[in-house]
């Protein structure tokens, strides 16, 4: 381990002596006084990994001399201290590692070479669905169904836990990955035994950093830990000791002052922050929070803001280590020894924050007085679209016209043609507000546009925050006291992020009040926030379908993209847990809760939201009286052990996995089929066809298979052909370990709009491959397979912000397995662009001001991409040849941003690169 700048120093704490890479020592040569907190962590990472090959002195100098105003083209290598997985993304990671063990043997290596080299922890939290709700046994029944559905997957993960070193699994029904990370797994400062240059073992202290296979890994930034979401392929490379190449980022400073006013929550704050940062534009940048407002911001609120970094587009949204961080570590049951190490290290490194600390220099700054935050929601389909509570009814009505525009006319309602045969105006149709009569619990009710059919307290974003969770409980208590009830058509649920939440809700005495409103605990997992909302009651679904109603969900989650929450809810609003309860009572989003009553109390009088909203002091006092370190210590004492169901699952032994050809869950993927040690030069693309032509904001939810599997979809037909009954389809997420299922669901989202079909919704395309199907509408999968059989490469074209959303590696894996060689878009979200490169798909960017529309392209063209120059080119030429033989030529940017990315792409992907490196090392 090189030390060109002589930064090795010693830190004595807890009776132990640690070696560390001292930033103050480096500060004797460079001015680090106003370097951002996050940049100091990157700098330490480089100092610790300097090796003269991957990390050079010049890299260290570049970060030490960081220019906040420059857009850097300097590539640095970042090596996280650990990797965090959840089961939807973690299962394919373990599948890939198992496949790599088989592949490396064929290349002349040893299976044991494929083994995590850094701590890698997986939390099973994405598999529980809200099948049962509104009853006391919902938790037990949903858990039972979860194990029945996922027994094969869980057995595979148990094999992985036994087969791989440095790999641990947190079993189901424990908590949500990011909340478990915040409450237990995060170290903040790590220690590790190393062997020094003299061959002597010693302890090294260094910052806790991580990659997570979920974009909301950034939640841990709230505790001062630098980490962000990556695709599974990048996480696997890190597990195998490969550093991640990145350009030195710009850092945006967010100055917080004041304190939250009465009635405002941490959720309202994060929705405000998200809107502000989206407006500024922070994609690919670090965001760092500072200012005297931090002293009034509890750790849970910081974690909420950090959690939603993907929603405002930043790589991370980090807070520094300070007294509040130590208070949280103590509250959550961390040892006094660990807390002492965190404080001593942070102070020694200049990473400690005081309210009056001078702030760093930043690339740009924003400022927010916390006192200006107002009660808010976000929606109806993007988390950055904040709407004030008082404006929600108007927001709903404004968006209703677009959502109801394609509603089919029905006999007997206000949408009929008039006597002269002229259509009623859209305004008249909307004014009619169609309704469906439904019968629930032996009573009839009217379901209308705007009816709230899902009200879910869900997602670690908010369930990690005692203030909003206990606030919801107090609001429920006050509502029950007034005689209010939830609307009977609302599917209500609570999905706590950890068992600690249940304990403090019980101790506070508010869980019974939530249950009286239908908010029973349904499971310890992500549930509704990731689309595991389960089926709506049959009567409600029938009522929605009867008049094609535009109904809504209100959830305390972080994502509300189209088609994500539930296929039958066209409008989805993010809100704080107390507001989720309030809208369950109101039963509609077509309301202004600041002026209109929630309903009538038992005394017949109108009850308003202000009548039942708890005060900040009430919430604060309840937190103080309720939470204690023993709660955390008890619930995390045996966190990796699991219950009897988990430990009873059969799992094979052995260093290589025994694949079953009959499995529809776990399958050896085809990525390494026919792979050799030889690597070809990067070739231009010729004779390609357009698989999809899309507009702006195509998310990974649109691309990656997610949610329920429809019976008549390519994936549904595949499962039926293999004897799987529809009731056992489970979700796409649970089948991410089987590429045959997943490739059939890629680009199959019910809300994706392919402009080749005039913007028609659904995963279809027009096939231009010749033969009898030429010019026909086919499913994207069926068309792709015809193209593949004919040896025709494919491209995808899209607008701005392509690939926003969760860090789903299957959005890239499915793309390459469909035969897509390049994606041409106006702009990309950071994680998805990286994932495409990692799977061997070429990301290309239109020149500013150009897109398929301005260039006159409709998707029928034959495409060539030329001038790649074996990956050295920064721009390439696209030639689009139309049916009449005319050509349209235009330039695109080649988004292989670093030399290492060029190598990954040349090798066919990052995993292929790693395999060849390991096999070559064994051969040597």
Secondary structure, DSSP 8 states (H G I E B T S, - for coil): ---TT--EEEEEETTEEEEEE-HHHHTTTS--TT--HHHHHHHHHHHHH--SSSS-HHHHHHHHT--TTS----EEEE--SEEEEEHHHHHHHHHHHHHHHHHHHHTT--GGGSS-SSEEEEE--S----SS-SSTTHHHHHHHHHHHHHHHHHHHHHHHHHHSTTEEEE-SSSB-HHHHIIIII--SEEEEEEE-TTS-EEEEEEE-EEEESSGGGGGGGGGT-EEEE--HHHHHHHHTT--EEEE---EEEEEEES---TT--HHHHHHHHHHHHHHH--TT-EEEEESGGGGGS-HHHHHHHHHTHHHHT-SEEE--B-HHHHHHHHHTT--HHHHHHHHHHHHHHT-B--TT------SEEEEEEGGG---EEE-SS-TT-EEEGGGHHHHHHHHHHHHHTT----TTSTTS--TTS----HHHHHHH--EEEEEETTEEEEEETTBEEEEEE--HHHHT-HHHHHHHHHHHHHHHHHT----TT-EEEE--SBHHHHHHHHHTT-HHHHHHTT--B--SS-GGGGT------HHHHHHHHHTT--EEEEESSS---TTTS-TTEEEEEE--HHHHHHHHHH-BSSS-TTTS-SEE-TTS-EE-HHHH---HHHHHHHHHHH--HHHHHHHTTTTTT--HHHHTS----SSS----TT-SS----GGGTT--S-------EEEEEEEEE--S--BHHHHS--SB--TTSHHHHHHHHTT--GGG--BTGGGTT-HHHHHHHTT--TT-EEGGGTTEESSEEE--SSSTTTT-EEEHHHHHHHHHHTT--EEEE--SSBTBSS--THHHHHHHHTTEEEEEES-B-HHHHHHHHHTT-EEEEE-TT--TTTTT--S-SEEEEE--GGGT-SEEEEEEE-TTS-EEEEEEEE---SHHHHHHHHHTSHHHHHHHHHHHHHH-
